[in-house]
Amino acid sequence: MNNINFNVPYLTGKETFYIHDAVASGKISGNGKYTKMCQSFFEQKYDFNKCLLTTSCTDALEMAALLLNIEQGDEVIMPSYTFVSTANAFVLRGAKIVFIDSRLDHPGIWEENIEELITEKTKVIVPVHYAGVACDMDVIMDIANKYNLFVVEDAAQAIDSFYIGRDGSKKALGSIGHLSAFSFHETKNIISGEGGMLVINDKQFEKRAEIIWEKGTNRSAFFKGEVDKYGWVDMGSSFLPSEIVAAFLWAQLENLENIQSRRIELWNTYFDKLKEWAFSKNILLPFIPVNSSNNAHMFYLIFENVKLRDQFIAFLKNENIMAVFHYISLHKSPFYIEKHDGRNLAESDRYSDCLVRLPMYFELEIDKVIKKIIQF
Ligand SMILES: *Cc1c(COP(=O)(O)O)cnc(C)c1O
């Protein structure tokens, strides 16, 4: 049997067409036609106040930390079970990361535990919508409002996923926090190789976000005719992707519905065909709470212990199927273990030890994978 990889980037077929168009237009640096088309697409479809494409989600998170003026000693609350960039963006500004445990029923932030971790130094809460599953944003926004904190959604995996609020309203993930960050890395649902986006929902950050994005200059305002010359007005860096990247992304966005419906079909197939097997073996399947939609970013299994999980990965590898574990708790990482305050984060560790992600991509031959899995 051929190798079944964990991820294979899906191409819609139009990527090189739009890239060719961008190149032929003679405008290939950032903030051109394709960048604007992508940004408006997101703003309209998901009710995001303002979007800026970035070179990665990591960069969008770094922009968020700059915008919020994070300083030495500020405290930022986030799950330990996340990607390093969630933390690094704030560590780069001198922040102390206060890690919080994951929920029992899914790897998202344990909302109930946030309040007791808040101190005078707390500035930001960063919920991570793991696997595109919504954190309970009503609870998180209530706490943020009560203590005057900012919320930055790490929505790297959360494109086209929604939160159903307690008033019944349906809001796109990334549209709720003051700022949000998305990723278009090739392992995500919608891709551009490397790529990302900052969403600015709190209007007070709109102008400065453009300045930081444009290397600390008011170049964007200049091209909009708002100022008559441009220069260095603030901190900043080079966060814009080129038009070549945006053109690639545009081809993906045109096919978003198609990509999403295929992924959801795959996810449902895994769920339906694995549930009896999983139940008989005490293996857990992903849990989608009633207040979240499912964007089928990921299909994972949770084993009873690390030994079984690793045996399963090895078993599939032997069949040339690549299944992978995910994050190692950041509070136990070589970089942060000494800086962590010592609290035990048992659920985060459980997901580190026991979770395995199954192959998930548009052209996956899923029946072959399922057939092997149920032999385990
Ligand atoms: C993928 C991912 C990132 C980083 O995205 P890049 O675009 O690769 O920088 C950050 N946070 C989470 C939760 C992710 O899954």
The ligand as an SDF file (V2000), in Angstrom:
LIG
                    3D

 15 15  0  0  0  0  0  0  0  0999 V2000
   -0.7160   26.4760   13.3690 C   0  0  0  0  0  0  0  0  0  0  0  0
   -0.8760   27.1920   14.6620 C   0  0  0  0  0  0  0  0  0  0  0  0
   -0.1780   28.3680   14.9760 C   0  0  0  0  0  0  0  0  0  0  0  0
    0.9110   28.9180   14.1100 C   0  0  0  0  0  0  0  0  0  0  0  0
    0.5190   29.2350   12.8150 O   0  0  0  0  0  0  0  0  0  0  0  0
    1.6220   29.6920   11.7470 P   0  0  0  0  0  0  0  0  0  0  0  0
    0.8000   30.2660   10.6470 O   0  0  0  0  0  0  0  0  0  0  0  0
    2.3630   28.4660   11.3530 O   0  0  0  0  0  0  0  0  0  0  0  0
    2.4860   30.7130   12.3940 O   0  0  0  0  0  0  0  0  0  0  0  0
   -0.4640   29.0180   16.1630 C   0  0  0  0  0  0  0  0  0  0  0  0
   -1.3670   28.5350   17.0290 N   0  0  0  0  0  0  0  0  0  0  0  0
   -2.0460   27.4000   16.7840 C   0  0  0  0  0  0  0  0  0  0  0  0
   -3.0610   26.9190   17.7680 C   0  0  0  0  0  0  0  0  0  0  0  0
   -1.8150   26.6840   15.6050 C   0  0  0  0  0  0  0  0  0  0  0  0
   -2.4850   25.5370   15.3780 O   0  0  0  0  0  0  0  0  0  0  0  0
  1  2  1  0
  2  3  1  0
  2 14  2  0
  3  4  1  0
  3 10  2  0
  4  5  1  0
  5  6  1  0
  6  7  2  0
  6  8  1  0
  6  9  1  0
 10 11  1  0
 11 12  2  0
 12 13  1  0
 12 14  1  0
 14 15  1  0
M  END
$$$$
